[in-house]
């Protein structure tokens, strides 16, 4: 597979006005094994879509970030490339790419994928001449430099061709033209491959008889490229005299780098490109030279054998910068070396090939001291000190006095005290102190002979406002030291005195805040020491409390400009709220690249920069917004080390397992340009659909899929694959795509590293495939492809109409026959029905009569049964009343005979209870409840028809309804039989009954 982009440029910390021949930037490669048709590269160009085109000695290639496609001559295809040896590339309008080959000029239509061959012939044999230079004169004219045919003139519309120069000029001019330029005076500057530069002036000169003239410069010198620097200057890449600058008015010549000591570096050059104030020069054997005019620095990038990140080889034929400023180098027999353009992150790493290199890859501590020296502690390579543009360490031979004697090799912390002494914490070697006055480096135990640090694994060092030095160890807690009197205090965990001790003795960071409290990060929570009262308070994670700190393993603590305390844990970033004594936490779900925050720094704008084990994150507290950076953005490594960070002026430094990444925050910008997504290939049932080729008896793609807005497919072609690519060569590994197929789903889906999607079993209809870059920079544009799936013949409307018409006619006929048959059967059935109906009706009448009689009998039996129950209840009530009366009479006798007052009182209460129970209302309530269950609504009907009836008469009517005897009625109503008869007589009058009418029968009918 093609290698992806890796690290960004590794620059030195300081600009050196010397040749840094071993200074390196990291390169990746495109080679034959990656798909290039040949390893000799002659030209590189980017088209309007963003594809990269590469001219080689054996074919043309284009690169889309994932694949290389080669174009070669095919004798059976007249539309293929005519000659495989390609020299020059030029982008015409958005549809056409011009290619100079050994035998022709090719016009490749980017939409249709068709080559048009244009030949330039040399008389008298009419041999085909190579085209090695293509220069745009105007929108319709190209000037072509050939190797053997001089300068030709081509009209791109009519394809009419001619010589640029008149014959008498051509006779005295080289016909091997490698480069063409025009100056502001309209003169043609023609660089030749064998005889210098020719300046052709076509304008009439009134002081001369000839209407044109030609001037020659650099006689006998091979010219590889002419490049305009300004209105009055050209830079010339020569093979033999290096890079020259020529004044177009005076024709004065001078070397580009006149102060270069070793001019051999610039003797044989192939190409020169200027980016801003920096020149990039491709040489024959000396690699790439970069010359910064303003800084007056020269960097030389070369191949370094086994270093797989150096140049492919040292012969560079062509230099190209794409739209993202990625650097592409075409080699002779070395393929392509390329370096991606990254953000302004700079890295200092270990390299065996560089004199400006760290002594080890793993950086654990960084310090820029008051004398502007940069101290770098590594875990295995000891100290590195950068002083006056030089780097000193134990590995290099140019060591300074700092490295004399025995020095620790594993440095974990660095700190400069108030007297400019450098304190160095080590792994298993305790603390060393560099005395700024004496220039000596000595161990803590030697300086403080009477006091010995028990633990020699020192992870952090700081100094408080009183001048006391705080030393954090990994396992033995905290030490404090007063250098002026050698007084040492030791803090450890003491479970018996929690307010006087640490929560754990493994210390990772120490910070004094603006109030004088000492914040201590341990492997088990945060400890805050109050130096006034000599007590600790601690903060630990509580699963039940969302406002507690998010993790117990503390990696970093930082106080910002607004005096907020920020804490990096094993589970995200935390901000301490002093008022509520609580925490607000942020983790991966909020946008962090990792929950492990190894160090925290703040820039001048108040943004936080966090180093993690998955890159660097920039956090804007006001917006709660994270912007993350990783190796694809140019940092040295994604894995940063605990506490390895430092801020000096406006530069931030972070240490990682692969060196130091440092930068100015204001130079780190988000990607603010649009990244195009291009459709690169269409497949049906995994078969590639080629432009202009017949598939299933028709052409699906008249133009390349990249230039196609819509396609039509048959229903049977319902397994389609669409390949696409985002043409960002700088951020290829960072890109996440999102896509959807409108008409199938409106939901955006994401995909990374697999820029290919397959859809199956699409129903007939209209769809729109949409894809864009999701995660980078500004809102990215959508690339669309309309897909119309044509219905098969049986789904087309006219077929359905005919089918419906035919089926309808057939059904009509069948229905007519069926109806006729049904009518005949119906007539027969109607006759049978009438006969059976008469018989059934007669039978039904007899049956209904029997049913009615039985229902009537049943209802009467049910009424009789309920009446009997009701009568029984009534009789029970009357019997009860009789017995109660008898009981009352007996008690009355006992009452007269009783002499004991208490007995009398009790007998009186019994009589009262009997009278209460004997009340007619209670008996009537029980009676009425049962009566209404049998004779529903009887009482209600009486009240409606005879509203003047009193309760007594209503009760009498109910008793008569039950056909009770006068005796029973008297007992129930608690009146005499005589009273019942009087009430009956009065009731007859109320009902206005005649003498012969029976009252009981009258009431029974109600």
Helices and strands as residue ranges (DSSP letters): E 19-20, E 28-30, G 32-34, E 41-46, E 52-56, E 59-63, E 68-71, E 86-91, E 96-101, E 105-109, E 114-118, E 121-122, E 127-128, E 130-138, E 141-147, E 151-155, E 161-163, H 167-170, E 177-182, E 188-192, E 197-201, E 213-217, E 222-230, E 233-239, E 243-247, E 253-255, G 263-266, E 269-275, E 278-283, E 288-292, E 297-301, E 316-321, E 327-331, E 336-339, E 346-348, E 363-368, E 374-378, E 382-387, E 390-393, G 401-403, E 411-416, E 422-426, E 431-434, E 441-443, H 444-447, E 458-463, E 469-473, E 478-482, E 487-491, G 495-500, E 507-512, E 518-522, E 526-530, E 535-539, E 554-559, E 565-569, E 572-577, E 582-586, G 588-590, E 597-602, E 608-612, E 615-620, E 625-629, G 631-633, E 640-648, E 651-656, E 659-664, G 665-667, E 677-684, E 687-688, E 694-695, E 698-699, G 705-707, E 710-714, E 719-726, G 732-734, E 737-742, E 749-751, E 756-760, E 765-773, E 783-790, G 793-795, H 797-897, H 901-917, H 920-934, H 938-945, H 951-961, H 966-973, H 977-991, H 999-1004
